Amino acid sequence: MQNVEWYSLYASFLFAKKQPVAAYQYQGKYLMLKDSLEKTNDKLHRLDIERELKAIQRDNLLSTMEHKEKVEHLYILGACVVAILLLAIIISIHRLLKQSHAKHNSARVHNEQLQQTLEELERANINTLRIMRVMAHDLRNPWLV
């Protein structure tokens, strides 16, 4: 950069000294170096833009992947919650079925006991009726023995 300015200043100096041929040579070198620097700067600028564009694309891709990963984690979490709830429901149903079977067996045993008691009461009732008939007969005809 300093060489470019030096060529420009030296060309001006030579113009002031009335040496146009040498001044034009230095001015040509100045313009050539200036153009070369501008091209280099343009290339660097273009490279920076391309690099920035690639960086933006990478960042965009990374954020998209992070979003997909979060969604996948949510799906997995949801599936786990559903599985746990289903397991809890199955366990509850199993427990209720066991209780139902136990109560059914208890009711069956109680029903059998009630049937036996009813049969015993019917036999006792029949015996009581028989005794009552005998007593009624004896009360009507006490001397017929």
N, CA, C and O atoms as a GROMACS GRO file, in nm:
protein
  580
    1MET      N    1   0.083  -0.119   0.000
    1MET     CA    2   0.000   0.000   0.000
    1MET      C    3   0.088   0.126   0.000
    1MET      O    4   0.059   0.224  -0.068
    2GLN      N    5   0.195   0.120   0.078
    2GLN     CA    6   0.283   0.237   0.084
    2GLN      C    7   0.358   0.256  -0.048
    2GLN      O    8   0.385   0.370  -0.088
    3ASN      N    9   0.392   0.145  -0.116
    3ASN     CA   10   0.459   0.156  -0.245
    3ASN      C   11   0.367   0.224  -0.347
    3ASN      O   12   0.414   0.303  -0.429
    4VAL      N   13   0.240   0.194  -0.342
    4VAL     CA   14   0.145   0.254  -0.436
    4VAL      C   15   0.142   0.405  -0.414
    4VAL      O   16   0.149   0.481  -0.510
    5GLU      N   17   0.131   0.447  -0.290
    5GLU     CA   18   0.128   0.591  -0.261
    5GLU      C   19   0.263   0.656  -0.300
    5GLU      O   20   0.265   0.769  -0.350
    6TRP      N   21   0.372   0.585  -0.277
    6TRP     CA   22   0.503   0.640  -0.311
    6TRP      C   23   0.513   0.664  -0.461
    6TRP      O   24   0.563   0.767  -0.505
    7TYR      N   25   0.464   0.564  -0.542
    7TYR     CA   26   0.467   0.582  -0.687
    7TYR      C   27   0.382   0.702  -0.728
    7TYR      O   28   0.422   0.777  -0.818
    8SER      N   29   0.269   0.720  -0.667
    8SER     CA   30   0.182   0.834  -0.699
    8SER      C   31   0.252   0.965  -0.664
    8SER      O   32   0.253   1.059  -0.744
    9LEU      N   33   0.308   0.972  -0.544
    9LEU     CA   34   0.376   1.096  -0.503
    9LEU      C   35   0.500   1.124  -0.589
    9LEU      O   36   0.526   1.239  -0.624
   10TYR      N   37   0.575   1.020  -0.622
   10TYR     CA   38   0.695   1.040  -0.702
   10TYR      C   39   0.659   1.084  -0.843
   10TYR      O   40   0.730   1.165  -0.903
   11ALA      N   41   0.546   1.031  -0.899
   11ALA     CA   42   0.501   1.074  -1.032
   11ALA      C   43   0.462   1.222  -1.026
   11ALA      O   44   0.494   1.296  -1.119
   12SER      N   45   0.394   1.265  -0.920
   12SER     CA   46   0.358   1.406  -0.904
   12SER      C   47   0.484   1.492  -0.894
   12SER      O   48   0.493   1.601  -0.951
   13PHE      N   49   0.582   1.441  -0.819
   13PHE     CA   50   0.707   1.513  -0.804
   13PHE      C   51   0.776   1.529  -0.940
   13PHE      O   52   0.827   1.637  -0.971
   14LEU      N   53   0.779   1.422  -1.020
   14LEU     CA   54   0.843   1.428  -1.150
   14LEU      C   55   0.767   1.521  -1.245
   14LEU      O   56   0.829   1.588  -1.327
   15PHE      N   57   0.634   1.526  -1.235
   15PHE     CA   58   0.557   1.621  -1.316
   15PHE      C   59   0.594   1.763  -1.276
   15PHE      O   60   0.607   1.852  -1.360
   16ALA      N   61   0.611   1.782  -1.146
   16ALA     CA   62   0.648   1.916  -1.099
   16ALA      C   63   0.789   1.951  -1.145
   16ALA      O   64   0.815   2.070  -1.168
   17LYS      N   65   0.880   1.857  -1.160
   17LYS     CA   66   1.017   1.880  -1.205
   17LYS      C   67   1.026   1.886  -1.358
   17LYS      O   68   1.134   1.904  -1.413
   18LYS      N   69   0.915   1.873  -1.423
   18LYS     CA   70   0.907   1.880  -1.569
   18LYS      C   71   0.978   1.762  -1.634
   18LYS      O   72   1.049   1.778  -1.732
   19GLN      N   73   0.959   1.645  -1.579
   19GLN     CA   74   1.012   1.522  -1.638
   19GLN      C   75   0.892   1.430  -1.667
   19GLN      O   76   0.870   1.334  -1.594
   20PRO      N   77   0.817   1.460  -1.771
   20PRO     CA   78   0.692   1.386  -1.796
   20PRO      C   79   0.714   1.240  -1.833
   20PRO      O   80   0.630   1.156  -1.797
   21VAL      N   81   0.820   1.205  -1.901
   21VAL     CA   82   0.841   1.066  -1.943
   21VAL      C   83   0.858   0.977  -1.820
   21VAL      O   84   0.792   0.874  -1.808
   22ALA      N   85   0.943   1.016  -1.729
   22ALA     CA   86   0.965   0.939  -1.606
   22ALA      C   87   0.839   0.943  -1.520
   22ALA      O   88   0.804   0.844  -1.456
   23ALA      N   89   0.770   1.059  -1.520
   23ALA     CA   90   0.648   1.072  -1.440
   23ALA      C   91   0.543   0.976  -1.492
   23ALA      O   92   0.473   0.913  -1.413
   24TYR      N   93   0.530   0.964  -1.628
   24TYR     CA   94   0.430   0.872  -1.683
   24TYR      C   95   0.465   0.726  -1.650
   24TYR      O   96   0.376   0.644  -1.628
   25GLN      N   97   0.593   0.695  -1.647
   25GLN     CA   98   0.635   0.558  -1.611
   25GLN      C   99   0.592   0.527  -1.466
   25GLN      O  100   0.535   0.421  -1.438
   26TYR      N  101   0.620   0.619  -1.376
   26TYR     CA  102   0.582   0.597  -1.235
   26TYR      C  103   0.430   0.600  -1.217
   26TYR      O  104   0.374   0.527  -1.135
   27GLN      N  105   0.366   0.685  -1.295
   27GLN     CA  106   0.219   0.689  -1.287
   27GLN      C  107   0.162   0.557  -1.340
   27GLN      O  108   0.065   0.507  -1.283
   28GLY      N  109   0.220   0.500  -1.446
   28GLY     CA  110   0.176   0.370  -1.498
   28GLY      C  111   0.195   0.260  -1.394
   28GLY      O  112   0.107   0.177  -1.374
   29LYS      N  113   0.312   0.261  -1.326
   29LYS     CA  114   0.336   0.162  -1.220
   29LYS      C  115   0.234   0.180  -1.107
   29LYS      O  116   0.183   0.082  -1.051
   30TYR      N  117   0.205   0.310  -1.076
   30TYR     CA  118   0.107   0.339  -0.972
   30TYR      C  119  -0.029   0.281  -1.009
   30TYR      O  120  -0.092   0.213  -0.928
   31LEU      N  121  -0.075   0.307  -1.133
   31LEU     CA  122  -0.206   0.259  -1.178
   31LEU      C  123  -0.210   0.106  -1.182
   31LEU      O  124  -0.310   0.046  -1.145
   32MET      N  125  -0.100   0.045  -1.229
   32MET     CA  126  -0.095  -0.100  -1.235
   32MET      C  127  -0.102  -0.161  -1.095
   32MET      O  128  -0.176  -0.256  -1.073
   33LEU      N  129  -0.027  -0.108  -1.002
   33LEU     CA  130  -0.031  -0.158  -0.863
   33LEU      C  131  -0.168  -0.133  -0.799
   33LEU      O  132  -0.220  -0.218  -0.726
   34LYS      N  133  -0.224  -0.016  -0.828
   34LYS     CA  134  -0.355   0.017  -0.772
   34LYS      C  135  -0.460  -0.079  -0.825
   34LYS      O  136  -0.542  -0.129  -0.748
   35ASP      N  137  -0.458  -0.106  -0.958
   35ASP     CA  138  -0.554  -0.202  -1.017
   35ASP      C  139  -0.533  -0.342  -0.959
   35ASP      O  140  -0.629  -0.413  -0.928
   36SER      N  141  -0.407  -0.380  -0.944
   36SER     CA  142  -0.376  -0.511  -0.889
   36SER      C  143  -0.429  -0.523  -0.746
   36SER      O  144  -0.487  -0.625  -0.708
   37LEU      N  145  -0.410  -0.419  -0.666
   37LEU     CA  146  -0.461  -0.419  -0.528
   37LEU      C  147  -0.614  -0.423  -0.525
   37LEU      O  148  -0.673  -0.492  -0.442
   38GLU      N  149  -0.677  -0.349  -0.616
   38GLU     CA  150  -0.824  -0.350  -0.621
   38GLU      C  151  -0.876  -0.488  -0.659
   38GLU      O  152  -0.975  -0.536  -0.602
   39LYS      N  153  -0.809  -0.553  -0.757
   39LYS     CA  154  -0.851  -0.688  -0.795
   39LYS      C  155  -0.834  -0.784  -0.677
   39LYS      O  156  -0.921  -0.867  -0.649
   40THR      N  157  -0.723  -0.773  -0.611
   40THR     CA  158  -0.698  -0.859  -0.494
   40THR      C  159  -0.802  -0.834  -0.386
   40THR      O  160  -0.856  -0.927  -0.327
   41ASN      N  161  -0.830  -0.706  -0.363
   41ASN     CA  162  -0.932  -0.672  -0.263
   41ASN      C  163  -1.070  -0.724  -0.304
   41ASN      O  164  -1.146  -0.773  -0.221
   42ASP      N  165  -1.100  -0.712  -0.435
   42ASP     CA  166  -1.228  -0.764  -0.484
   42ASP      C  167  -1.236  -0.916  -0.464
   42ASP      O  168  -1.338  -0.969  -0.420
   43LYS      N  169  -1.123  -0.985  -0.497
   43LYS     CA  170  -1.122  -1.130  -0.477
   43LYS      C  171  -1.138  -1.164  -0.329
   43LYS      O  172  -1.213  -1.254  -0.293
   44LEU      N  173  -1.065  -1.091  -0.246
   44LEU     CA  174  -1.077  -1.116  -0.101
   44LEU      C  175  -1.219  -1.087  -0.053
   44LEU      O  176  -1.275  -1.161   0.027
   45HIS      N  177  -1.275  -0.978  -0.103
   45HIS     CA  178  -1.411  -0.943  -0.065
   45HIS      C  179  -1.509  -1.051  -0.112
   45HIS      O  180  -1.600  -1.091  -0.039
   46ARG      N  181  -1.490  -1.097  -0.237
   46ARG     CA  182  -1.574  -1.202  -0.290
   46ARG      C  183  -1.557  -1.330  -0.209
   46ARG      O  184  -1.656  -1.398  -0.180
   47LEU      N  185  -1.435  -1.363  -0.174
   47LEU     CA  186  -1.410  -1.481  -0.091
   47LEU      C  187  -1.477  -1.467   0.045
   47LEU      O  188  -1.533  -1.563   0.098
   48ASP      N  189  -1.470  -1.347   0.101
   48ASP     CA  190  -1.534  -1.324   0.230
   48ASP      C  191  -1.685  -1.342   0.218
   48ASP      O  192  -1.748  -1.400   0.306
   49ILE      N  193  -1.742  -1.292   0.109
   49ILE     CA  194  -1.887  -1.306   0.090
   49ILE      C  195  -1.923  -1.454   0.074
   49ILE      O  196  -2.020  -1.502   0.133
   50GLU      N  197  -1.844  -1.526  -0.008
   50GLU     CA  198  -1.871  -1.668  -0.026
   50GLU      C  199  -1.854  -1.743   0.106
   50GLU      O  200  -1.932  -1.833   0.137
   51ARG      N  201  -1.752  -1.708   0.181
   51ARG     CA  202  -1.729  -1.771   0.310
   51ARG      C  203  -1.844  -1.741   0.406
   51ARG      O  204  -1.891  -1.829   0.478
   52GLU      N  205  -1.889  -1.618   0.405
   52GLU     CA  206  -2.002  -1.580   0.491
   52GLU      C  207  -2.129  -1.653   0.449
   52GLU      O  208  -2.206  -1.699   0.533
   53LEU      N  209  -2.148  -1.663   0.318
   53LEU     CA  210  -2.266  -1.734   0.267
   53LEU      C  211  -2.261  -1.881   0.309
   53LEU      O  212  -2.362  -1.936   0.354
   54LYS      N  213  -2.146  -1.943   0.296
   54LYS     CA  214  -2.131  -2.082   0.340
   54LYS      C  215  -2.152  -2.094   0.490
   54LYS      O  216  -2.215  -2.189   0.537
   55ALA      N  217  -2.101  -1.998   0.566
   55ALA     CA  218  -2.120  -2.000   0.711
   55ALA      C  219  -2.268  -1.987   0.746
   55ALA      O  220  -2.318  -2.054   0.836
   56ILE      N  221  -2.336  -1.898   0.674
   56ILE     CA  222  -2.481  -1.881   0.699
   56ILE      C  223  -2.555  -2.010   0.664
   56ILE      O  224  -2.646  -2.051   0.736
   57GLN      N  225  -2.518  -2.072   0.553
   57GLN     CA  226  -2.582  -2.198   0.515
   57GLN      C  227  -2.555  -2.306   0.618
   57GLN      O  228  -2.645  -2.383   0.652
   58ARG      N  229  -2.431  -2.313   0.668
   58ARG     CA  230  -2.398  -2.410   0.773
   58ARG      C  231  -2.479  -2.384   0.899
   58ARG      O  232  -2.532  -2.477   0.960
   59ASP      N  233  -2.489  -2.256   0.938
   59ASP     CA  234  -2.567  -2.222   1.056
   59ASP      C  235  -2.714  -2.258   1.038
   59ASP      O  236  -2.778  -2.307   1.130
   60ASN      N  237  -2.765  -2.232   0.918
   60ASN     CA  238  -2.904  -2.265   0.889
   60ASN      C  239  -2.926  -2.416   0.895
   60ASN      O  240  -3.024  -2.463   0.953
   61LEU      N  241  -2.834  -2.492   0.835
   61LEU     CA  242  -2.842  -2.636   0.839
   61LEU      C  243  -2.832  -2.687   0.983
   61LEU      O  244  -2.905  -2.779   1.022
   62LEU      N  245  -2.743  -2.628   1.060
   62LEU     CA  246  -2.726  -2.668   1.200
   62LEU      C  247  -2.852  -2.640   1.280
   62LEU      O  248  -2.895  -2.723   1.360
   63SER      N  249  -2.912  -2.523   1.260
   63SER     CA  250  -3.035  -2.491   1.335
   63SER      C  251  -3.149  -2.582   1.292
   63SER      O  252  -3.231  -2.622   1.374
   64THR      N  253  -3.154  -2.616   1.162
   64THR     CA  254  -3.256  -2.709   1.114
   64THR      C  255  -3.238  -2.846   1.178
   64THR      O  256  -3.334  -2.910   1.220
   65MET      N  257  -3.114  -2.892   1.185
   65MET     CA  258  -3.086  -3.022   1.246
   65MET      C  259  -3.117  -3.019   1.396
   65MET      O  260  -3.170  -3.116   1.450
   66GLU      N  261  -3.085  -2.909   1.462
   66GLU     CA  262  -3.116  -2.898   1.605
   66GLU      C  263  -3.267  -2.901   1.626
   66GLU      O  264  -3.315  -2.962   1.721
   67HIS      N  265  -3.341  -2.833   1.538
   67HIS     CA  266  -3.488  -2.833   1.548
   67HIS      C  267  -3.542  -2.976   1.529
   67HIS      O  268  -3.630  -3.020   1.603
   68LYS      N  269  -3.490  -3.046   1.428
   68LYS     CA  270  -3.533  -3.183   1.404
   68LYS      C  271  -3.501  -3.271   1.525
   68LYS      O  272  -3.581  -3.356   1.564
   69GLU      N  273  -3.384  -3.249   1.584
   69GLU     CA  274  -3.345  -3.327   1.701
   69GLU      C  275  -3.439  -3.301   1.818
   69GLU      O  276  -3.476  -3.393   1.890
   70LYS      N  277  -3.477  -3.175   1.837
   70LYS     CA  278  -3.572  -3.142   1.945
   70LYS      C  279  -3.707  -3.209   1.920
   70LYS      O  280  -3.768  -3.262   2.013
   71VAL      N  281  -3.752  -3.206   1.795
   71VAL     CA  282  -3.880  -3.269   1.761
   71VAL      C  283  -3.872  -3.420   1.786
   71VAL      O  284  -3.965  -3.479   1.841
   72GLU      N  285  -3.759  -3.481   1.746
   72GLU     CA  286  -3.742  -3.624   1.770
   72GLU      C  287  -3.743  -3.655   1.919
   72GLU      O  288  -3.802  -3.753   1.962
   73HIS      N  289  -3.676  -3.570   1.999
   73HIS     CA  290  -3.676  -3.590   2.144
   73HIS      C  291  -3.818  -3.578   2.199
   73HIS      O  292  -3.856  -3.655   2.288
   74LEU      N  293  -3.895  -3.484   2.148
   74LEU     CA  294  -4.033  -3.470   2.194
   74LEU      C  295  -4.116  -3.593   2.157
   74LEU      O  296  -4.196  -3.640   2.238
   75TYR      N  297  -4.096  -3.645   2.035
   75TYR     CA  298  -4.168  -3.766   1.997
   75TYR      C  299  -4.130  -3.884   2.087
   75TYR      O  300  -4.216  -3.960   2.131
   76ILE      N  301  -4.002  -3.898   2.115
   76ILE     CA  302  -3.956  -4.006   2.202
   76ILE      C  303  -4.014  -3.989   2.341
   76ILE      O  304  -4.061  -4.086   2.402
   77LEU      N  305  -4.011  -3.868   2.392
   77LEU     CA  306  -4.068  -3.840   2.524
   77LEU      C  307  -4.216  -3.871   2.526
   77LEU      O  308  -4.266  -3.932   2.621
   78GLY      N  309  -4.287  -3.829   2.422
   78GLY     CA  310  -4.431  -3.858   2.413
   78GLY      C  311  -4.458  -4.007   2.408
   78GLY      O  312  -4.550  -4.056   2.474
   79ALA      N  313  -4.379  -4.080   2.330
   79ALA     CA  314  -4.396  -4.225   2.322
   79ALA      C  315  -4.371  -4.291   2.458
   79ALA      O  316  -4.442  -4.384   2.496
   80CYS      N  317  -4.270  -4.242   2.530
   80CYS     CA  318  -4.242  -4.296   2.664
   80CYS      C  319  -4.357  -4.269   2.759
   80CYS      O  320  -4.397  -4.356   2.836
   81VAL      N  321  -4.412  -4.148   2.753
   81VAL     CA  322  -4.525  -4.115   2.841
   81VAL      C  323  -4.644  -4.204   2.809
   81VAL      O  324  -4.710  -4.254   2.900
   82VAL      N  325  -4.673  -4.223   2.679
   82VAL     CA  326  -4.785  -4.308   2.638
   82VAL      C  327  -4.760  -4.452   2.685
   82VAL      O  328  -4.852  -4.518   2.734
   83ALA      N  329  -4.637  -4.501   2.671
   83ALA     CA  330  -4.605  -4.638   2.714
   83ALA      C  331  -4.623  -4.652   2.865
   83ALA      O  332  -4.677  -4.753   2.911
   84ILE      N  333  -4.579  -4.553   2.941
   84ILE     CA  334  -4.594  -4.558   3.087
   84ILE      C  335  -4.742  -4.556   3.125
   84ILE      O  336  -4.784  -4.630   3.214
   85LEU      N  337  -4.820  -4.471   3.058
   85LEU     CA  338  -4.963  -4.466   3.087
   85LEU      C  339  -5.032  -4.598   3.052
   85LEU      O  340  -5.117  -4.646   3.127
   86LEU      N  341  -4.995  -4.657   2.938
   86LEU     CA  342  -5.052  -4.787   2.901
   86LEU      C  343  -5.015  -4.894   3.003
   86LEU      O  344  -5.098  -4.977   3.039
   87LEU      N  345  -4.892  -4.892   3.049
   87LEU     CA  346  -4.849  -4.988   3.151
   87LEU      C  347  -4.929  -4.969   3.279
   87LEU      O  348  -4.971  -5.067   3.340
   88ALA      N  349  -4.949  -4.844   3.320
   88ALA     CA  350  -5.027  -4.816   3.440
   88ALA      C  351  -5.171  -4.864   3.423
   88ALA      O  352  -5.230  -4.920   3.516
   89ILE      N  353  -5.229  -4.843   3.305
   89ILE     CA  354  -5.366  -4.888   3.278
   89ILE      C  355  -5.374  -5.041   3.283
   89ILE      O  356  -5.466  -5.097   3.342
   90ILE      N  357  -5.277  -5.108   3.221
   90ILE     CA  358  -5.276  -5.255   3.221
   90ILE      C  359  -5.263  -5.308   3.363
   90ILE      O  360  -5.333  -5.402   3.401
   91ILE      N  361  -5.174  -5.248   3.442
   91ILE     CA  362  -5.158  -5.291   3.581
   91ILE      C  363  -5.287  -5.269   3.660
   91ILE      O  364  -5.328  -5.355   3.738
   92SER      N  365  -5.352  -5.155   3.640
   92SER     CA  366  -5.479  -5.127   3.709
   92SER      C  367  -5.587  -5.227   3.669
   92SER      O  368  -5.660  -5.277   3.754
   93ILE      N  369  -5.597  -5.256   3.540
   93ILE     CA  370  -5.697  -5.353   3.493
   93ILE      C  371  -5.668  -5.491   3.553
   93ILE      O  372  -5.760  -5.560   3.596
   94HIS      N  373  -5.541  -5.531   3.555
   94HIS     CA  374  -5.504  -5.659   3.612
   94HIS      C  375  -5.542  -5.666   3.760
   94HIS      O  376  -5.597  -5.767   3.806
   95ARG      N  377  -5.513  -5.561   3.833
   95ARG     CA  378  -5.546  -5.556   3.976
   95ARG      C  379  -5.697  -5.562   3.996
   95ARG      O  380  -5.745  -5.633   4.085
   96LEU      N  381  -5.772  -5.488   3.914
   96LEU     CA  382  -5.918  -5.491   3.926
   96LEU      C  383  -5.975  -5.629   3.892
   96LEU      O  384  -6.070  -5.674   3.956
   97LEU      N  385  -5.918  -5.695   3.794
   97LEU     CA  386  -5.962  -5.831   3.760
   97LEU      C  387  -5.936  -5.928   3.875
   97LEU      O  388  -6.020  -6.012   3.906
   98LYS      N  389  -5.818  -5.916   3.937
   98LYS     CA  390  -5.788  -6.002   4.052
   98LYS      C  391  -5.887  -5.976   4.166
   98LYS      O  392  -5.938  -6.070   4.227
   99GLN      N  393  -5.914  -5.848   4.192
   99GLN     CA  394  -6.011  -5.816   4.298
   99GLN      C  395  -6.149  -5.868   4.261
   99GLN      O  396  -6.220  -5.918   4.348
  100SER      N  397  -6.187  -5.857   4.135
  100SER     CA  398  -6.318  -5.905   4.090
  100SER      C  399  -6.328  -6.057   4.108
  100SER      O  400  -6.429  -6.108   4.155
  101HIS      N  401  -6.222  -6.129   4.070
  101HIS     CA  402  -6.222  -6.274   4.088
  101HIS      C  403  -6.230  -6.310   4.236
  101HIS      O  404  -6.304  -6.402   4.274
  102ALA      N  405  -6.156  -6.240   4.318
  102ALA     CA  406  -6.158  -6.268   4.462
  102ALA      C  407  -6.298  -6.242   4.518
  102ALA      O  408  -6.350  -6.323   4.595
  103LYS      N  409  -6.358  -6.132   4.479
  103LYS     CA  410  -6.494  -6.101   4.527
  103LYS      C  411  -6.595  -6.201   4.472
  103LYS      O  412  -6.690  -6.239   4.542
  104HIS      N  413  -6.576  -6.244   4.349
  104HIS     CA  414  -6.665  -6.342   4.291
  104HIS      C  415  -6.655  -6.474   4.369
  104HIS      O  416  -6.757  -6.535   4.402
  105ASN      N  417  -6.532  -6.517   4.398
  105ASN     CA  418  -6.513  -6.640   4.476
  105ASN      C  419  -6.574  -6.625   4.615
  105ASN      O  420  -6.638  -6.717   4.666
  106SER      N  421  -6.554  -6.509   4.675
  106SER     CA  422  -6.612  -6.484   4.808
  106SER      C  423  -6.764  -6.487   4.802
  106SER      O  424  -6.828  -6.544   4.891
  107ALA      N  425  -6.822  -6.427   4.699
  107ALA     CA  426  -6.968  -6.427   4.684
  107ALA      C  427  -7.019  -6.569   4.659
  107ALA      O  428  -7.125  -6.606   4.710
  108ARG      N  429  -6.944  -6.648   4.581
  108ARG     CA  430  -6.984  -6.786   4.555
  108ARG      C  431  -6.983  -6.868   4.684
  108ARG      O  432  -7.077  -6.943   4.710
  109VAL      N  433  -6.876  -6.852   4.764
  109VAL     CA  434  -6.868  -6.924   4.892
  109VAL      C  435  -6.982  -6.879   4.983
  109VAL      O  436  -7.047  -6.962   5.047
  110HIS      N  437  -7.006  -6.751   4.990
  110HIS     CA  438  -7.114  -6.698   5.074
  110HIS      C  439  -7.249  -6.750   5.026
  110HIS      O  440  -7.336  -6.783   5.106
  111ASN      N  441  -7.267  -6.756   4.893
  111ASN     CA  442  -7.390  -6.807   4.836
  111ASN      C  443  -7.410  -6.954   4.871
  111ASN      O  444  -7.521  -6.996   4.905
  112GLU      N  445  -7.302  -7.033   4.864
  112GLU     CA  446  -7.310  -7.174   4.902
  112GLU      C  447  -7.347  -7.188   5.049
  112GLU      O  448  -7.428  -7.274   5.085
  113GLN      N  449  -7.288  -7.104   5.133
  113GLN     CA  450  -7.323  -7.108   5.276
  113GLN      C  451  -7.469  -7.072   5.296
  113GLN      O  452  -7.538  -7.135   5.377
  114LEU      N  453  -7.516  -6.972   5.224
  114LEU     CA  454  -7.657  -6.934   5.235
  114LEU      C  455  -7.748  -7.047   5.187
  114LEU      O  456  -7.853  -7.071   5.247
  115GLN      N  457  -7.708  -7.116   5.079
  115GLN     CA  458  -7.786  -7.229   5.030
  115GLN      C  459  -7.794  -7.339   5.135
  115GLN      O  460  -7.900  -7.396   5.159
  116GLN      N  461  -7.680  -7.369   5.198
  116GLN     CA  462  -7.678  -7.471   5.304
  116GLN      C  463  -7.766  -7.430   5.420
  116GLN      O  464  -7.842  -7.510   5.475
  117THR      N  465  -7.754  -7.303   5.458
  117THR     CA  466  -7.836  -7.254   5.569
  117THR      C  467  -7.984  -7.262   5.533
  117THR      O  468  -8.066  -7.300   5.617
  118LEU      N  469  -8.018  -7.225   5.409
  118LEU     CA  470  -8.157  -7.232   5.364
  118LEU      C  471  -8.207  -7.377   5.367
  118LEU      O  472  -8.320  -7.403   5.410
  119GLU      N  473  -8.124  -7.470   5.320
  119GLU     CA  474  -8.163  -7.611   5.323
  119GLU      C  475  -8.184  -7.658   5.466
  119GLU      O  476  -8.280  -7.731   5.496
  120GLU      N  477  -8.093  -7.615   5.556
  120GLU     CA  478  -8.108  -7.653   5.698
  120GLU      C  479  -8.235  -7.592   5.756
  120GLU      O  480  -8.306  -7.657   5.832
  121LEU      N  481  -8.264  -7.467   5.719
  121LEU     CA  482  -8.387  -7.403   5.768
  121LEU      C  483  -8.511  -7.474   5.714
  121LEU      O  484  -8.609  -7.491   5.786
  122GLU      N  485  -8.506  -7.515   5.586
  122GLU     CA  486  -8.619  -7.587   5.530
  122GLU      C  487  -8.640  -7.720   5.601
  122GLU      O  488  -8.753  -7.758   5.631
  123ARG      N  489  -8.531  -7.792   5.629
  123ARG     CA  490  -8.542  -7.918   5.704
  123ARG      C  491  -8.595  -7.892   5.845
  123ARG      O  492  -8.680  -7.966   5.896
  124ALA      N  493  -8.543  -7.786   5.907
  124ALA     CA  494  -8.592  -7.754   6.041
  124ALA      C  495  -8.738  -7.714   6.036
  124ALA      O  496  -8.815  -7.749   6.125
  125ASN      N  497  -8.777  -7.642   5.932
  125ASN     CA  498  -8.915  -7.601   5.916
  125ASN      C  499  -9.004  -7.724   5.896
  125ASN      O  500  -9.113  -7.733   5.954
  126ILE      N  501  -8.957  -7.819   5.813
  126ILE     CA  502  -9.034  -7.942   5.791
  126ILE      C  503  -9.048  -8.019   5.921
  126ILE      O  504  -9.156  -8.069   5.953
  127ASN      N  505  -8.938  -8.028   5.997
  127ASN     CA  506  -8.944  -8.098   6.126
  127ASN      C  507  -9.037  -8.025   6.222
  127ASN      O  508  -9.113  -8.087   6.296
  128THR      N  509  -9.032  -7.892   6.219
  128THR     CA  510  -9.120  -7.814   6.306
  128THR      C  511  -9.264  -7.835   6.267
  128THR      O  512  -9.351  -7.849   6.353
  129LEU      N  513  -9.292  -7.837   6.136
  129LEU     CA  514  -9.430  -7.862   6.090
  129LEU      C  515  -9.476  -8.002   6.132
  129LEU      O  516  -9.591  -8.019   6.175
  130ARG      N  517  -9.389  -8.098   6.121
  130ARG     CA  518  -9.423  -8.233   6.161
  130ARG      C  519  -9.456  -8.238   6.310
  130ARG      O  520  -9.555  -8.297   6.353
  131ILE      N  521  -9.369  -8.172   6.389
  131ILE     CA  522  -9.392  -8.169   6.534
  131ILE      C  523  -9.521  -8.097   6.564
  131ILE      O  524  -9.597  -8.139   6.651
  132MET      N  525  -9.548  -7.986   6.492
  132MET     CA  526  -9.671  -7.910   6.516
  132MET      C  527  -9.794  -7.994   6.480
  132MET      O  528  -9.895  -7.986   6.550
  133ARG      N  529  -9.789  -8.072   6.374
  133ARG     CA  530  -9.901  -8.158   6.335
  133ARG      C  531  -9.927  -8.264   6.444
  133ARG      O  532 -10.040  -8.293   6.482
  134VAL      N  533  -9.814  -8.319   6.491
  134VAL     CA  534  -9.827  -8.420   6.596
  134VAL      C  535  -9.888  -8.356   6.720
  134VAL      O  536  -9.978  -8.413   6.782
  135MET      N  537  -9.841  -8.239   6.756
  135MET     CA  538  -9.893  -8.170   6.875
  135MET      C  539 -10.039  -8.131   6.853
  135MET      O  540 -10.121  -8.143   6.944
  136ALA      N  541 -10.072  -8.083   6.734
  136ALA     CA  542 -10.211  -8.045   6.706
  136ALA      C  543 -10.300  -8.169   6.712
  136ALA      O  544 -10.412  -8.165   6.763
  137HIS      N  545 -10.248  -8.278   6.660
  137HIS     CA  546 -10.326  -8.402   6.664
  137HIS      C  547 -10.344  -8.449   6.806
  137HIS      O  548 -10.452  -8.493   6.846
  138ASP      N  549 -10.237  -8.439   6.884
  138ASP     CA  550 -10.243  -8.481   7.024
  138ASP      C  551 -10.335  -8.390   7.103
  138ASP      O  552 -10.402  -8.435   7.196
  139LEU      N  553 -10.337  -8.264   7.070
  139LEU     CA  554 -10.425  -8.172   7.143
  139LEU      C  555 -10.571  -8.200   7.108
  139LEU      O  556 -10.658  -8.186   7.194
  140ARG      N  557 -10.600  -8.239   6.986
  140ARG     CA  558 -10.737  -8.269   6.948
  140ARG      C  559 -10.782  -8.406   7.003
  140ARG      O  560 -10.896  -8.422   7.046
  141ASN      N  561 -10.696  -8.497   7.001
  141ASN     CA  562 -10.729  -8.631   7.049
  141ASN      C  563 -10.625  -8.672   7.153
  141ASN      O  564 -10.538  -8.754   7.123
  142PRO      N  565 -10.631  -8.620   7.271
  142PRO     CA  566 -10.527  -8.646   7.367
  142PRO      C  567 -10.529  -8.792   7.418
  142PRO      O  568 -10.424  -8.840   7.461
  143TRP      N  569 -10.640  -8.864   7.416
  143TRP     CA  570 -10.650  -8.993   7.482
  143TRP      C  571 -10.630  -9.110   7.390
  143TRP      O  572 -10.645  -9.225   7.430
  144LEU      N  573 -10.598  -9.085   7.275
  144LEU     CA  574 -10.590  -9.196   7.180
  144LEU      C  575 -10.451  -9.256   7.169
  144LEU      O  576 -10.410  -9.292   7.059
  145VAL      N  577 -10.388  -9.266   7.260
  145VAL     CA  578 -10.252  -9.318   7.248
  145VAL      C  579 -10.247  -9.463   7.274
  145VAL      O  580 -10.139  -9.523   7.267
   0.00000   0.00000   0.00000
